[in-house]
Amino acid sequence: MRTNFYLILIVTSVLSFLTSSCFAQKSSGGVFVLGGIHQTHETAKYYTYERMGEIYQQLKPDVLCVETQPQQCSSRIG
């Protein structure tokens, strides 16, 4: 039963991503959430770091928030 839940969740997520990229339109603003798959982008066939960069360039965000680890931040930020 739990396996079916995860399978449905994965299929729904993939379909949502593919549908949204197929019907991309110019936006007049709003909030976009682009999920990351961490190091898996390095081996992913379609959702690579390069593809994420293309999506960011299409969206042209005014503000970009990212998840990161404290050790990856500059020590001058405080």
C-alpha positions as CSV (number, residue, x, y, z in Angstrom):
1,M,0.0,0.0,0.0
2,R,2.8,2.4,0.9
3,T,4.6,1.6,-2.3
4,N,1.6,2.5,-4.4
5,F,1.4,5.9,-2.6
6,Y,5.0,6.7,-3.5
7,L,4.5,5.5,-7.0
8,I,1.5,7.7,-7.4
9,L,3.4,10.7,-5.8
10,I,6.3,10.2,-8.2
11,V,4.1,9.8,-11.3
12,T,2.0,12.9,-10.4
13,S,5.1,15.0,-9.8
14,V,6.7,14.0,-13.1
15,L,3.4,14.6,-15.0
16,S,3.0,18.0,-13.3
17,F,6.6,19.0,-14.3
18,L,6.2,17.8,-17.9
19,T,2.8,19.5,-18.3
20,S,4.0,22.8,-16.9
21,S,7.0,22.9,-19.2
22,C,4.9,22.0,-22.3
23,F,2.5,24.8,-21.7
24,A,4.9,27.5,-20.5
25,Q,3.6,31.0,-20.9
26,K,4.9,34.4,-20.1
27,S,4.0,35.2,-16.5
28,S,2.9,38.6,-15.1
29,G,4.5,37.7,-11.8
30,G,4.0,35.3,-9.0
31,V,5.9,32.7,-7.0
32,F,7.5,29.7,-8.7
33,V,8.9,26.8,-6.8
34,L,11.4,24.7,-8.7
35,G,12.3,21.5,-6.8
36,G,15.9,20.3,-6.7
37,I,17.1,16.7,-6.5
38,H,20.5,17.6,-5.0
39,Q,23.4,15.5,-6.4
40,T,21.0,13.4,-8.5
41,H,21.0,16.2,-11.1
42,E,24.6,15.0,-12.0
43,T,23.3,11.7,-13.2
44,A,19.7,12.6,-14.2
45,K,18.8,12.1,-17.9
46,Y,16.5,15.1,-18.3
47,Y,16.4,17.2,-15.1
48,T,20.1,18.1,-15.1
49,Y,21.8,21.2,-13.6
50,E,21.8,22.6,-17.2
51,R,18.1,22.2,-17.5
52,M,17.5,23.9,-14.2
53,G,19.6,26.8,-15.4
54,E,17.5,27.0,-18.6
55,I,14.3,27.1,-16.5
56,Y,15.8,29.9,-14.3
57,Q,16.7,31.9,-17.4
58,Q,13.2,31.5,-18.8
59,L,11.6,32.7,-15.5
60,K,14.0,35.6,-15.1
61,P,13.2,35.9,-11.4
62,D,13.6,39.2,-9.4
63,V,14.5,37.1,-6.3
64,L,16.0,33.7,-6.2
65,C,16.0,31.7,-2.9
66,V,18.0,28.5,-2.7
67,E,18.6,25.7,-0.2
68,T,22.2,25.5,0.9
69,Q,24.4,24.3,3.7
70,P,26.0,26.8,6.1
71,Q,29.5,25.7,5.1
72,Q,28.7,26.8,1.5
73,C,28.0,30.4,2.6
74,S,30.5,33.1,2.8
75,S,31.8,33.8,6.3
76,R,31.0,37.5,5.7
77,I,27.3,36.8,5.8
78,G,26.0,37.1,9.3
